[in-house]
Amino acid sequence: MSDLPLPLPPEHIPAGATTWRTADARRWSAARPARWAHPLISLAVLVAGALWAIVSEPEAACTPARPCDAEWASMSHFALLLITLYWIWRQPRLALLAQVVLAADSLFRLTDPDTVTGTGEWGFLAALAFSTAALAHRLGVIRRQRALAVEAAGPERHPLPPPVGRLARGRFSLLVAVVLLALSGGALWQAGQEIDAYEERAARGGVVSAQVVRVDVRDDDRSPLLVETDDNQRHTVGTDYPEDHPVGSRVALAVDGEWVRLVSEPYDIVGWQLMILAMGLPGLAFLANGLTGRHRSRALDRGPLPVLKVLVREDESGLTCVYAADDPTGERPLLTFHSLYSVDDDDNADADAHSGDPDAVYPDEAEEAEEERMRRDAEQLKALLKGDHGHDSPLREAVLYGAPYHGAEVVLLAPATSPSPEGEIDVERSVSPVRPVGHGSPRPSGGTRRGTTGRRDRRRSLAEIAAGMEPSPAPRSWSADAASRGVGLFLLLVQGGGVWTILDDKPSWWQWLLALLVLPTLVNSIATGLNWRLTADRDGIWVAGPWRVRHIPWDSVTGVRHRPDTVEITVSGGKDVELSPVGFFWLQRKLGRESSALDAAETLRLLADRPDLRPERQAVPAEQGAPLGPVIVVVAAVWAAVVLLLL
């Protein structure tokens, strides 16, 4: 492989594009947060301050004047603290806003004469002040990075190159957020129902005074108190704090016939509050991530952008590494991000045939272009089978669209890693935020092992996919991997919690409506995530979805596409097929794990184009897979019956 970077044809370089030279790049790299502002330090300080506040806060006894009820204010404070700990790492702007709210609430608690606080509250405020200063410093560094990148790019601005399509970021996160927040809202409604029921019965019956006659202390459950009213009636009532009610002390009771409660401990909704937190906090995190990802992605599409001429290379983990344009040996990486090929959705059916060619192919040129593509793929395949593909990803000249800074989204235009006489061009769009090297991002680990463990999160040419592949006598099959089954299992648990929530009390009309809207989608996703299967045989593709197994002849397959967590098969003269979810692609990419869905989509794309590589026999029924949707429906029905019996 040549030591010189693969050149980018001049016609693809925007007029007036500025070279990002080492001097400017070093100034950009020098704009980094100080060590004291590292998120881990902020997290440690904030957790220590919160623990100090909790330990030092005096424990107030439950009284009729100050009952141990829902304590929504304390719960909200705690929930905001938990989500802030996550946002400090992932969403510094939201974390800064949340910490301002936490500080205001803590100051109110300190100045409120009715609120009992300890000295630790001041320690928590000091921790908040430190963390807020660190966040402000980090955000200031991000602004400086962006300003330096814009300054280096000069005054020229250019729109994205024509092949770039819109990337709908955040859809999966927003879908998960809706489900989790709906479950959290259901738990909140149930808690409100219990509070309303208590207040209704307490108002109907009235409050009486009674003396404690006997206390039966139990460590594993609520302790029963035997109390006697002034008219010599005895009642047994439970308490969580038997030490506050010694024999001979007096208590206030809410009595409505046989229904008796301590006024100081009116109701127990801790279970519902835990469910609110368990569902609401992840839901809020997914919502923030989805909206942020969508906002950053759309920011690239809104108008002309600064552009920089750089060098790029992919490392073994699939990271795109960016270097200064005058660093031809690639010794000093500046920033990293994960990327995928970006093509217009309308042109997706032709993307496989043209292998990323940015020039439009008109009908009268189609036959010639197809012959040229097949010739080029054959040459690349011959070179790969001879072992002449190397182990290092080549350094390439590139144009970077968008100002790079910590957390930014960018678009990259560069020559294809497998050079061709036609000057084939790759247009890639970041699918993870930009991370400056040394700012908490992994350092590049060297070249890509092409054809083995290399760039598995990006579109490969047909020649690369075919490297080493031979016709198989038996059908080829792909099924749900560990990540896909993990997603399916998580959704199954969500469904079980939702059924419990709906049936725990008399379901209202809106709960039934929510169930009718959400549960069918959940069943589809659960069955697909746990049990999807794709089988390629001599005659076509067998697709085992949630409800049926469908056979698609090879002649009807016009395209196979992998999107994060989805496999799409476009069919001529019939309904397209979509399987989702088929994994957790973002996490698999982060962990460097192979994706069964990505491997299936790439191989099926090759088999649709290369009849000589297709399996030699038909798949038998046992190899075609089976739908799991009916089984999930039965499991949900049995679970609903169990819940009704337990409640």
Buried (B, 14 or more C-beta within 10 A) or exposed (E): EEEEBBEBEEEBBBEEBBEBBBEBBEBBBEBBBEEEBBBEBBBEBBEEBBBBBEEBBEEEEBEBEEBBBBEEEEBEBBBBBBBBBBBBEBBBBBBBBBBEEBBEBBEEBEEEEEEEBBEBBBBBBEBBBBBBEBBEBBBEBBEBBBBBBBBBBEEBBBBBBEBBBBBEBBBBBBBBBBBBBBBBBBBBBBBEBBBEEBEEBBEEBEEBEBBBBEBEEEEEEBBBBBBBBEEEEEBEBBBBBBEBBEEEEEBBBBBBEEBBBBBBBBBBBEEBBEBBBBBBBBBBBBBBBBBBBBEBBBEBBEEEBBBBBBBBBBBBBBBBBBBBBEBBEBEEBBBBBBBBBBBEEEEBEBBBBBBBBBBEBEEEEEEEBEEBBBEBBEBBBEBBBEEEBEBBBBBBBBBBBBBBBBBBBBBBBBBBBBBBEBBBBBBBBBBBBBBBBEBEBEEBEBBBBBBEEBBBBBBBBBBBBBBEBEEBEEBBBBBBBEBBBBBBEBBBEBBBBBBBBBBBBEBEEEBEEBBEEBBEEBBBBBBBBBBBBBBBBEBBBBBBBBBEBBBBEBEBBBBBBBBBBBBBBBBEEEEEBBBBBBBBBBEBBBEEBEBBBBBBBBBBBBBBBBEEBBBEEBBEEEBBBEBBBEBBBEBBEEBBEBBEEEE
